Amino acid sequence: MNTQHVRICEVGPRDGLQIASQMMPTDTKLRWIRQLAAAGLREIEVGSFVPPRLVPQMADTAAVVAGALGIEGLTVCALAANLKGAIAAYEAGVHVLAIPISVSDSHSRANTNKSTDDQLDVVSAIVDWVRAQPRPMRIDAAAATAFGCSMEGDVALERVVRVARALAGSGVDAVALADTVGYAHPAQIRSVVRAVQDAIGAKLVKLHLHDTMGLGLANALAGLDEGIRSFDSCLAGLGGCPFAPGASGNVVTEDLVFMLESMNYPTGIDLKKLLAARALLAQALPQETLRSGVAAAGIPKTFHPRTALVG
């Protein structure tokens, strides 16, 4: 594999829609996912198996998974925060399960109704159950609020490292660090990534970044400098956690692709096709604010994509 290649997981159908004021119909979600896949995205988080009464936008996740599984070459990801949700994800045929666990207790209780330590036990139970099943399913664990919490403020680095060690020890396939509320800055990204890499090595795979303070791309660049080659992002910068006050949208997929490709990091994603997928969002979610510097300015004539180098 080309070590310069960067993998982007599009989280729009899950993180991007979970706090949207409008409901996107299932068939529209699937049309959007097909457009994203046609643009070259090979990993998409299509929804979450959570109680519909808490996140009604995700009530149709099983149907969305069923439709997405028919897209050739697509790795279908979904989120679940407990064993019941994980079982539902497995039975639906999900390829990759993402399990959230908050480093700060306050956010953990708001998000899962459990303390951080109790949620670590949930992760272990999910891993044990999945490993006992006949079909393999990749398990990613995301350490949320790893760079700060809107409820508690600073999150001690020692606590982040402890949670990361526990996740790696539980047997998950990969660990991600999430800037859930978007408070991180590049120097903090570097120090936290280095500390976690020292603790769990190559099990730290991904960064999940938000753009609350306008530092999403700068933070992605800092992670890139530390060897991170996988990022979550969302088309048009939609999204945010419904249980994290003050959290706003994800780092913008279009802008992240532009930055990476401009810096000779191929992503396999066609920026023109990615921008075309915004038209569906604008039509389906007219009340939502769609962000992106690239979309606003257009693709510059100086842009020379590197996706052709992948292969």
HELIX and SHEET records of a PDB file:
HELIX    1   1 GLY A   12  GLY A   16  3                                   5    
HELIX    2   2 THR A   26  ALA A   38  1                                  13    
HELIX    3   3 PRO A   56  MET A   58  5                                   3    
HELIX    4   4 THR A   61  ALA A   68  1                                   8    
HELIX    5   5 LEU A   83  ALA A   92  1                                  10    
HELIX    6   6 ASP A  105  THR A  112  1                                   8    
HELIX    7   7 THR A  116  ARG A  131  1                                  16    
HELIX    8   8 LEU A  157  SER A  170  1                                  14    
HELIX    9   9 PRO A  186  ILE A  200  1                                  15    
HELIX   10  10 GLY A  201  LYS A  203  5                                   3    
HELIX   11  11 GLY A  216  ASP A  225  1                                  10    
HELIX   12  12 LEU A  235  GLY A  237  5                                   3    
HELIX   13  13 THR A  253  SER A  262  1                                  10    
HELIX   14  14 LEU A  271  ALA A  276  1                                   6    
HELIX   15  15 ARG A  278  ALA A  284  1                                   7    
HELIX   16  16 GLY A  293  ALA A  297  1                                   5    
HELIX   17  17 THR A  307  LEU A  309  5                                   3    
SHEET    1   A 9 ARG A   7  GLU A  10  0                                        
SHEET    2   A 9 GLU A  43  SER A  48  1                                        
SHEET    3   A 9 THR A  75  LEU A  79  1                                        
SHEET    4   A 9 VAL A  96  SER A 102  1                                        
SHEET    5   A 9 ARG A 138  ALA A 144  1                                        
SHEET    6   A 9 ALA A 174  ALA A 178  1                                        
SHEET    7   A 9 LEU A 204  HIS A 208  1                                        
SHEET    8   A 9 SER A 230  SER A 233  1                                        
SHEET    9   A 9 ARG A   7  GLU A  10  1                                        
END                                                                             
